[in-house]
């Protein structure tokens, strides 16, 4: 545990030069960011201010997409994503991502290791069930102009020592569609 805490302290202390608090980097009001972090029940970042993981990227039309760290574990981390118009930052909104849940869907306010491609306007996420990466879940969503719609989702519940690599083997473990 002591080593993990030292590692986390080192990661925070060695933040890249572009890592700034959300209001500094995006122009979003601090209260809007705080409300989104609270709504998503985030446990990270520390109280001294939310740090932007990456600079905001074009989402389409006049919108930008901003990734904000939400939680961190020993070997992975999750973020919330906000869509906003730089001309109306007070109207920024927390995005939610549909995932299969039984016979229906539920919406998640955070994604594990989100990866956004501004050219295709797709976002992917990969959540490992444990450090070996032999179980977990993954998804791919497409921006519709209003929200991210689920395109594909994979789950591998059995942690059997065989690597879970859904993007390399897209037909294996697919649960949606």
N, C-alpha and C positions, 0 to 999 in steps of 0.2 A: 504494500500500500504506500509506503514511504517513497519507493521508486516511482510509482505512478504519479504521486503528487509532485515530485521533483520534475518529472517529465512535463507535466501540465504547466508548471510554473515556468519552465524553460521555453515552452511553446508560446506562452503569452508574452514573455519578456522578449522573445526574438521575433515578434510580429513583423511582417514586411512593412516597408515604408508606406505603402498605399493603404495599410490597415488604419482606418480612422473610425471614430464613432459614427453611427448612422446619421445623426443630424449634420455632422461635418461633411460627410461624403455625399449625401443625397439631397439635403435641403428638407428632409422630412421633419415635421415637428416632433420633438422628443416625446410628447404626450401620445402621439399617434403610434410611434414605435413601441412605447411602453404598454399601450393597450393591446397591441398585436401580440407582444411577448406574453402578456398575462392571459389573453384569450387562448393561446396555444399551450398554456401551462409550461412554459419554458423554464429550465433550471440553469441555463447558461445563456448569456455571459454573466460575469460577475457584476456586482452592483455598481461598479464605477463606469458603466456605460456599455451599450451594445456595440460590438465591433463588426464592421462589414467584412464578410468573407471574401467577396470579390466586388469590383466596381459594378455599378448598375449597368445592365445591358438592354439593348432595344428589344421590346416585346412585340411591337406592331403599333400602327397608327402613331399616336403621340405618347404611347405608354412605355415605361421602363420597368424592368424586372430587377428587384433587389433581393439578394440572399443575405439573411441575418442568422448567425448561429443561435441555436435554441437549446441544444443539449450536447453533452459530450460523455462518452464512456471510454473504457480502456482502449478499444481498438476501432472505434467508429464514432461519428458525430452526426447530428441532424441539424437542419436549418428550417426556418420558415422563409417563405417567399412572399414578397409584397409587390403588387402592381401599382404604379402611380404615374400621374402626368406631372412632369416637372413644373408646369404652369399652375397646378392645383395640388401641391403636396399634402395639404390637409385632408384630401379625399383619398389618400392611399388606402389600399385594402389588402387584408390578409387573404392569400389564396388557399384554397383547400383542394385536396386531391382524392378523387374517388378510388376506393379499393374494394375488391370482393369481400363480402362478409356473409357467410351462410348463403341464403337464397337471394340476397340483395347486395347492397353496397353501403359503405360508410365513408365518410370524408375525413381525411387526415390533414391536420394543419401543418405538419412538418414532414420532411423527407430526409432519409439517411443518405448522405453523400449525393445530393442532387447535382446533376450535370445538365446544363442547359445549352442547347445549340441554337444560336440566334438565326442561323440561316434556314433551318427547318422548323424552328419554333417548337421543338420537341424538348422534353425534359425526361431524364431517366433517374432512377434511384435504385440503390442496391443495399439491402439491409442484411447483414450476416447474423445468423442465429448464435454463432460463437466464433472465436478467433480463427479457427481452422478454415472457415469459409465453406464448410460442407453442408450447411443448411441455411435457410433464410427466405427472404422474399425480395422481389424486384418488380419494377413497373416502368412503363413508358407512357407518357401523356403528350397530347398534341394541343397547342393553343388554338382556340376557336375564335378568338377575338374578344371573348368575354371571360373564359375560364379554360382550365386544362382538362380535356376529356381523356379518359382512360382508353388507351389503344391496346395494350397488352399487359398481362400480369402473370407472374410466376411465383410458385411457392414450393419449397422443398422442406417439409417438416422433419424428415428423418436425418439426424446428424450421424451419418454412417461412414465418415471418412472419405467419401467421394466428393470432389469439388463441385460446388454449386456455381455454375457459370452460365446463367440464362441468356446472356447476350451473345455468347459463342455458340450455344446450342438452343436456339429459340423455340424448338418444338418440345424439348424436354421440360418438364415441370410446369408447362403452361396451364393456368387455370382460367384465363380470360384472354381473348374471346374463345 
